[in-house]
Amino acid sequence: MEDEGCSIVLDVGSGSTKIGYSGDDLPLSVLPSVIVSAAPVSDSRDTPSRAQRPECRECYRGYDSLHPEDHATRDIWPVQKGQCQSTADLETLLHNVFRTELGSGAEAQRPVLLTESPSTTRARRAEAAELLFEGLKAPALSMCNTASLSLFAAGRTRGLVVECGAGAAHAVPVFEGYALAHAALRVDAAGRDVTLRLAQLLQQQHGSSGGSGSGSGGSAPLSLDVVRAIKERMCHVLPRGGGGAAAEEDIGAAAAAAAADMKYELPDGSIVRISGECAAEPAEVLFENKHGRGGLASAAAAAIAMCDEQVRTDLRGAVVLSGGTTMLPGFCERFAQELEAAIDGGSGGAAPAADGLVRRPLTVVPHARAREPGYTAQRKYAAWIGGSIVASLSTFRLLQVSRQEYEDAGAGALHRRCL
């Protein structure tokens, strides 16, 4: 709830931007991280477009192509793959966000907590500080790593955070609230790659059949905005194959059979059929090995191995998933299976260490079947929720850099206090 002492919490991702006030359970607004130049921005907070606005649009200004290279040259999204591509575009986006969601001048009245990707460089951080202080006139700024904030949202200070959003995925060890940068690994396979793969499969399925099963005739490819909606509604992750367990095979067969009977109604009223392959295969891009580099679970196992033995025990005991892509049905179970296979030869349980001690069993949060109170359903906002928690603490002032400190010491003051 907004009050005089609260701060603004801002999480700008590749797909969506979350903004709100410290102390709130959820962000006030979630909107696409895209500059919509075709529609004028209104100062009113109650416009119809705001109520009907999609949470994360992946198509705009010709983003209807199924080939990434066609839209890679268009500077539509200021943040891509977790990194700012254009400071000027990001400034335009943030001006629009503050004006439409919080009211004109709100950014100049309250301290701002800005999240940053685990792979953010010092130079990028300095650019963000310049934007907030000089462009938006923020009175004070704090920048926090999304991995640390996600861990706070799960009620922990030690653990391995595996975040998978729209543009990129990261595996980041966190110890006592601080990310261990030397062991943080990045994987360039995330939600948007799943969407692109689903779009390709849908085009192949309905294109080769001459439009059979689609009321639209199958002549025009679906926009990726519609494909994203299909992904969130019908896609799932199958259990890990190759284990030889009949139960896993039955689960996979049942899931594929259920998906084969699913139908999706397009915005124009036509019906598109989703086969089992289209529903299950796209998510495999998150786990497959490409160009000699493993998937998300392999990166998580490698990040744990890069830490000291004493730290690994805490990391194994709390592998926290965050980000919207982890909300796909079956993701938690599949990731736990893949991680168990990558660590200790698939034992996953308590195993003797080199010094004879017993390691803590591997624990993935949230558990595939047991719900994590207060975290399971909202982990796609985990970084923002963690920021809301940190910004509401009395010690948050110690992480802030005031405008005067920035003018005196520059971005160096921010480097020393960032979380």
C-alpha positions as CSV (number, residue, x, y, z in Angstrom):
1,M,0.0,0.0,0.0
2,E,1.3,3.4,-0.9
3,D,2.4,5.6,2.0
4,E,4.8,8.5,2.6
5,G,7.7,6.2,3.7
6,C,7.5,3.5,1.0
7,S,9.9,3.1,-1.9
8,I,9.3,2.3,-5.6
9,V,10.2,-1.3,-6.6
10,L,11.0,-1.6,-10.3
11,D,11.8,-4.9,-12.1
12,V,12.4,-4.5,-15.9
13,G,12.6,-7.8,-17.7
14,S,13.0,-8.9,-21.3
15,G,9.2,-9.6,-21.5
16,S,7.5,-7.6,-18.9
17,T,8.0,-4.8,-16.4
18,K,6.8,-5.0,-12.8
19,I,6.3,-1.9,-10.8
20,G,4.8,-1.1,-7.4
21,Y,5.5,0.0,-3.8
22,S,7.6,-1.6,-1.1
23,G,5.6,-3.7,1.4
24,D,3.0,-4.9,-1.1
25,D,2.6,-8.6,-1.7
26,L,2.3,-8.2,-5.5
27,P,3.3,-5.5,-8.0
28,L,0.9,-2.8,-8.7
29,S,1.2,-3.2,-12.4
30,V,2.6,-5.7,-14.8
31,L,3.0,-4.5,-18.4
32,P,5.0,-5.3,-21.5
33,S,8.6,-4.2,-21.8
34,V,7.9,-2.7,-25.2
35,I,7.6,0.9,-26.5
36,V,4.2,1.1,-28.1
37,S,4.7,4.1,-30.4
38,A,1.5,3.4,-32.4
39,A,-0.7,4.2,-29.4
40,P,-0.4,7.5,-27.5
41,V,0.3,7.2,-23.8
42,S,-2.5,8.6,-21.7
43,D,-2.0,10.2,-18.3
44,S,-5.2,8.5,-17.1
45,R,-4.8,5.4,-15.0
46,D,-8.3,4.1,-15.8
47,T,-8.2,3.9,-19.6
48,P,-9.8,0.9,-21.2
49,S,-6.5,-0.1,-22.8
50,R,-4.9,-0.5,-19.3
51,A,-7.6,-2.9,-18.2
52,Q,-7.3,-5.0,-21.3
53,R,-3.6,-4.8,-21.7
54,P,-1.8,-8.1,-22.0
55,E,0.7,-9.0,-19.3
56,C,3.5,-9.7,-21.7
57,R,3.2,-9.1,-25.5
58,E,5.7,-10.7,-27.7
59,C,4.4,-9.3,-31.0
60,Y,4.3,-5.7,-32.0
61,R,5.5,-3.8,-35.0
62,G,5.9,-6.8,-37.2
63,Y,7.0,-9.3,-34.6
64,D,4.8,-11.9,-36.4
65,S,7.7,-13.6,-38.1
66,L,8.7,-17.1,-37.1
67,H,12.4,-16.3,-37.7
68,P,14.3,-14.6,-34.9
69,E,16.7,-12.9,-37.3
70,D,13.7,-11.0,-38.8
71,H,13.0,-9.1,-35.6
72,A,16.5,-9.1,-34.1
73,T,17.4,-5.9,-35.9
74,R,14.3,-4.1,-34.8
75,D,15.0,-2.1,-31.6
76,I,11.5,-2.8,-30.2
77,W,12.3,-4.1,-26.7
78,P,14.8,-2.0,-24.7
79,V,15.8,-5.1,-22.7
80,Q,16.7,-8.3,-24.6
81,K,18.2,-11.5,-23.2
82,G,18.2,-9.8,-19.8
83,Q,20.4,-6.9,-21.0
84,C,19.6,-3.3,-21.9
85,Q,20.1,-2.8,-25.6
86,S,19.3,0.9,-25.8
87,T,19.5,3.4,-22.9
88,A,17.4,5.9,-24.8
89,D,14.6,3.4,-25.4
90,L,14.7,2.2,-21.8
91,E,14.4,5.8,-20.7
92,T,11.3,6.2,-22.9
93,L,9.8,3.0,-21.5
94,L,10.4,4.0,-17.9
95,H,9.0,7.5,-18.4
96,N,5.8,5.9,-19.8
97,V,5.6,3.4,-17.0
98,F,6.0,6.0,-14.2
99,R,3.6,8.4,-15.8
100,T,0.8,5.9,-16.6
101,E,1.1,3.6,-13.5
102,L,2.3,5.9,-10.6
103,G,1.5,9.3,-11.8
104,S,3.6,12.1,-13.2
105,G,6.7,13.0,-11.0
106,A,6.4,9.9,-8.8
107,E,9.9,8.8,-9.6
108,A,11.3,12.1,-8.3
109,Q,9.6,11.8,-4.9
110,R,10.5,8.3,-3.6
111,P,13.6,6.1,-3.5
112,V,13.8,3.5,-6.2
113,L,14.9,-0.1,-5.9
114,L,15.9,-1.3,-9.4
115,T,16.5,-5.0,-10.0
116,E,19.4,-6.1,-12.2
117,S,20.2,-9.3,-14.1
118,P,22.9,-11.6,-12.6
119,S,24.9,-11.0,-15.8
120,T,24.8,-7.2,-15.6
121,T,28.2,-5.6,-15.9
122,R,29.5,-2.6,-14.0
123,A,29.3,-0.5,-17.1
124,R,25.6,-1.4,-17.6
125,R,25.0,-0.6,-13.9
126,A,26.6,2.8,-14.3
127,E,24.3,3.5,-17.3
128,A,21.2,2.5,-15.3
129,A,22.3,4.8,-12.5
130,E,22.8,7.7,-14.8
131,L,19.3,7.1,-16.3
132,L,17.6,7.0,-12.9
133,F,19.4,9.9,-11.4
134,E,19.8,12.2,-14.4
135,G,16.9,11.1,-16.6
136,L,14.2,10.3,-14.1
137,K,15.5,12.5,-11.2
138,A,15.3,9.8,-8.6
139,P,16.2,11.1,-5.1
140,A,17.9,7.8,-4.1
141,L,18.6,4.5,-5.8
142,S,19.4,0.9,-4.9
143,M,20.2,-1.9,-7.3
144,C,19.8,-5.5,-6.3
145,N,20.5,-8.8,-8.0
146,T,17.4,-10.6,-9.1
147,A,18.8,-13.9,-7.8
148,S,19.2,-12.6,-4.3
149,L,15.8,-11.1,-4.3
150,S,14.1,-14.3,-5.6
151,L,15.8,-16.2,-2.7
152,F,14.5,-13.7,-0.2
153,A,11.0,-14.1,-1.6
154,A,11.3,-17.9,-0.9
155,G,12.2,-17.1,2.7
156,R,15.9,-18.1,2.4
157,T,19.3,-16.4,2.4
158,R,21.4,-19.3,1.2
159,G,20.7,-21.4,-1.9
160,L,21.0,-21.8,-5.6
161,V,18.6,-19.6,-7.6
162,V,17.6,-20.9,-11.1
163,E,15.6,-18.2,-12.8
164,C,14.1,-18.6,-16.2
165,G,12.2,-15.7,-17.7
166,A,11.4,-14.5,-21.2
167,G,14.8,-13.7,-22.6
168,A,17.5,-15.6,-20.6
169,A,18.0,-18.1,-17.8
170,H,20.6,-18.0,-15.0
171,A,21.9,-20.3,-12.3
172,V,23.2,-18.2,-9.4
173,P,24.6,-19.4,-6.1
174,V,23.7,-17.1,-3.2
175,F,25.3,-17.1,0.2
176,E,23.9,-14.9,3.0
177,G,22.0,-12.8,0.6
178,Y,24.9,-12.1,-1.8
179,A,25.2,-13.6,-5.2
180,L,28.5,-15.5,-5.9
181,A,29.4,-13.9,-9.2
182,H,32.3,-16.2,-10.0
183,A,29.9,-19.2,-10.1
184,A,26.9,-17.5,-11.8
185,L,26.1,-19.1,-15.2
186,R,23.9,-18.0,-18.0
187,V,21.8,-20.0,-20.4
188,D,20.5,-18.4,-23.6
189,A,17.4,-20.5,-23.7
190,A,14.2,-19.2,-22.0
191,G,10.5,-18.5,-22.5
192,R,10.8,-16.7,-25.8
193,D,12.8,-19.6,-27.3
194,V,9.9,-22.0,-26.2
195,T,7.5,-19.6,-27.9
196,L,9.5,-19.6,-31.2
197,R,9.8,-23.4,-31.2
198,L,6.0,-23.7,-30.6
199,A,5.3,-21.3,-33.5
200,Q,7.5,-23.4,-35.8
201,L,5.8,-26.6,-34.9
202,L,2.3,-25.0,-35.3
203,Q,3.3,-23.7,-38.8
204,Q,4.6,-27.1,-39.8
205,Q,1.6,-28.9,-38.4
206,H,-1.1,-26.8,-40.1
207,G,1.0,-25.8,-43.1
208,S,1.7,-29.3,-44.2
209,S,-1.9,-30.4,-43.6
210,G,-3.2,-27.6,-45.8
211,G,-5.0,-25.9,-42.9
212,S,-6.7,-29.1,-41.6
213,G,-8.0,-28.6,-38.1
214,S,-7.7,-24.8,-38.2
215,G,-10.7,-22.6,-38.8
216,S,-8.5,-19.9,-40.2
217,G,-7.5,-22.1,-43.2
218,G,-3.9,-22.3,-42.1
219,S,-2.8,-19.8,-44.8
220,A,-1.4,-17.1,-42.5
221,P,1.0,-17.9,-39.6
222,L,-0.1,-17.1,-36.1
223,S,1.3,-14.0,-34.4
224,L,3.7,-14.8,-31.6
225,D,1.4,-13.0,-29.2
226,V,-1.2,-15.7,-29.9
227,V,1.4,-18.4,-29.8
228,R,2.6,-17.2,-26.4
229,A,-1.0,-17.4,-25.1
230,I,-1.2,-21.0,-26.5
231,K,2.0,-21.9,-24.8
232,E,0.9,-20.6,-21.4
233,R,-2.5,-22.4,-21.7
234,M,-1.5,-25.8,-23.1
235,C,2.2,-26.4,-23.1
236,H,3.7,-28.7,-20.5
237,V,7.0,-30.4,-19.7
238,L,7.3,-34.2,-19.9
239,P,9.2,-36.2,-17.3
240,R,12.8,-37.1,-18.1
241,G,13.1,-40.1,-20.5
242,G,15.6,-42.8,-20.4
243,G,15.0,-43.7,-16.8
244,G,13.3,-47.0,-17.6
245,A,10.5,-46.4,-15.2
246,A,7.1,-47.5,-16.5
247,A,5.4,-44.9,-14.4
248,E,7.2,-42.0,-16.2
249,E,6.3,-43.5,-19.5
250,D,2.7,-43.7,-18.6
251,I,2.7,-40.1,-17.4
252,G,4.3,-38.9,-20.6
253,A,1.8,-40.9,-22.8
254,A,-1.2,-39.7,-20.8
255,A,0.0,-36.1,-21.1
256,A,0.6,-36.3,-24.8
257,A,-2.8,-38.0,-25.3
258,A,-4.6,-35.2,-23.4
259,A,-2.8,-32.5,-25.3
260,A,-3.8,-34.1,-28.6
261,D,-7.4,-33.6,-27.9
262,M,-7.0,-29.9,-26.9
263,K,-8.4,-27.1,-29.0
264,Y,-7.6,-23.4,-28.8
265,E,-9.9,-20.7,-29.9
266,L,-8.1,-17.9,-31.8
267,P,-9.1,-14.2,-31.4
268,D,-11.0,-14.4,-34.7
269,G,-13.1,-17.3,-33.4
270,S,-11.5,-20.0,-35.4
271,I,-10.2,-23.2,-33.8
272,V,-6.7,-24.6,-33.9
273,R,-5.8,-28.1,-32.7
274,I,-2.8,-28.7,-30.6
275,S,-1.1,-32.1,-31.0
276,G,0.9,-33.8,-28.4
277,E,4.1,-32.9,-30.0
278,C,3.2,-29.2,-30.1
279,A,2.3,-29.2,-26.5
280,A,5.3,-31.1,-25.1
281,E,8.2,-30.7,-27.5
282,P,8.8,-26.9,-27.3
283,A,9.9,-26.9,-23.7
284,E,12.7,-29.4,-24.5
285,V,14.8,-26.4,-25.7
286,L,15.4,-25.6,-22.0
287,F,17.0,-28.9,-21.3
288,E,18.7,-30.0,-24.5
289,N,22.5,-29.8,-25.1
290,K,23.4,-27.4,-27.9
291,H,26.9,-26.8,-29.3
292,G,28.5,-28.8,-26.4
293,R,26.7,-26.7,-23.8
294,G,24.2,-28.3,-21.5
295,G,20.7,-27.0,-20.7
296,L,19.4,-25.3,-17.6
297,A,19.9,-28.3,-15.2
298,S,23.5,-28.8,-16.4
299,A,24.2,-25.1,-15.7
300,A,22.8,-25.5,-12.2
301,A,25.0,-28.5,-11.5
302,A,28.0,-26.7,-12.8
303,A,27.3,-23.6,-10.7
304,I,27.2,-25.8,-7.6
305,A,30.4,-27.5,-8.5
306,M,32.2,-24.1,-8.8
307,C,31.6,-23.3,-5.2
308,D,33.4,-24.5,-2.1
309,E,32.4,-27.8,-0.6
310,Q,31.0,-26.2,2.6
311,V,28.8,-23.9,0.5
312,R,27.6,-26.7,-1.7
313,T,25.7,-28.3,1.2
314,D,23.5,-25.2,1.5
315,L,23.1,-24.9,-2.3
316,R,21.9,-28.5,-2.6
317,G,19.4,-27.9,0.3
318,A,17.7,-25.0,-1.5
319,V,17.5,-24.9,-5.3
320,V,14.9,-22.2,-5.8
321,L,13.1,-21.8,-9.1
322,S,11.9,-18.4,-10.2
323,G,10.6,-16.7,-13.4
324,G,7.5,-17.1,-15.5
325,T,8.8,-20.0,-17.6
326,T,9.2,-22.2,-14.6
327,M,5.3,-22.0,-14.3
328,L,4.9,-24.5,-17.1
329,P,3.2,-27.6,-15.8
330,G,5.8,-30.4,-15.1
331,F,8.8,-28.0,-15.1
332,C,9.6,-28.5,-11.5
333,E,9.5,-32.3,-11.7
334,R,11.5,-32.4,-14.9
335,F,14.1,-30.0,-13.6
336,A,14.6,-32.0,-10.4
337,Q,15.1,-35.2,-12.4
338,E,17.6,-33.5,-14.7
339,L,19.5,-32.0,-11.8
340,E,19.6,-35.3,-9.9
341,A,21.0,-36.9,-13.0
342,A,23.7,-34.2,-13.3
343,I,24.7,-34.3,-9.6
344,D,26.2,-37.4,-7.9
345,G,25.4,-39.7,-10.8
346,G,21.6,-39.2,-10.3
347,S,21.5,-40.2,-6.6
348,G,20.0,-36.8,-5.5
349,G,19.8,-38.0,-2.0
350,A,22.3,-37.9,0.9
351,A,25.7,-38.9,-0.4
352,P,29.1,-39.1,1.4
353,A,31.4,-36.2,0.6
354,A,35.2,-36.5,0.2
355,D,35.7,-35.8,3.8
356,G,33.4,-38.5,4.9
357,L,30.5,-36.2,5.9
358,V,27.0,-36.6,4.6
359,R,25.8,-34.0,2.2
360,R,22.3,-32.5,2.5
361,P,19.8,-34.1,0.1
362,L,18.9,-32.2,-3.0
363,T,15.8,-30.1,-2.5
364,V,14.1,-28.1,-5.3
365,V,11.8,-25.3,-4.3
366,P,8.9,-25.4,-5.0
367,H,8.7,-29.2,-4.8
368,A,7.1,-30.9,-7.7
369,R,4.2,-32.1,-5.7
370,A,4.3,-30.4,-2.3
371,R,3.3,-26.7,-2.4
372,E,5.6,-24.1,-1.0
373,P,3.3,-21.8,1.1
374,G,3.2,-18.3,-0.4
375,Y,5.7,-18.9,-3.1
376,T,4.5,-21.6,-5.5
377,A,1.9,-19.6,-7.4
378,Q,3.8,-16.3,-7.4
379,R,7.3,-17.3,-8.3
380,K,7.0,-15.5,-11.7
381,Y,7.1,-12.3,-9.6
382,A,9.8,-13.6,-7.2
383,A,12.4,-10.9,-7.9
384,W,9.9,-8.1,-7.5
385,I,8.4,-9.6,-4.3
386,G,11.9,-10.0,-2.9
387,G,12.6,-6.3,-3.7
388,S,9.4,-5.3,-2.0
389,I,10.6,-7.2,1.1
390,V,14.1,-5.6,1.1
391,A,12.8,-2.1,0.4
392,S,10.4,-2.4,3.4
393,L,13.2,-3.2,5.9
394,S,14.5,-0.5,8.2
395,T,18.1,-1.3,7.0
396,F,17.2,-0.5,3.4
397,R,18.7,2.9,3.8
398,L,22.1,1.3,4.0
399,L,21.7,0.0,0.5
400,Q,20.6,3.4,-1.0
401,V,22.7,5.9,-2.8
402,S,21.4,9.4,-2.7
403,R,21.6,11.8,-5.5
404,Q,24.2,13.9,-3.7
405,E,26.4,10.8,-3.1
406,Y,26.1,10.0,-6.8
407,E,27.1,13.5,-7.8
408,D,30.1,13.3,-5.5
409,A,31.4,9.8,-6.1
410,G,29.7,8.7,-9.3
411,A,28.6,5.1,-10.0
412,G,31.4,3.9,-7.7
413,A,29.1,4.5,-4.7
414,L,26.5,2.2,-6.3
415,H,29.0,-0.5,-6.9
416,R,30.0,-0.6,-3.3
417,R,26.4,-0.9,-2.0
418,C,24.6,-3.0,-4.6
419,L,23.2,-6.3,-3.3
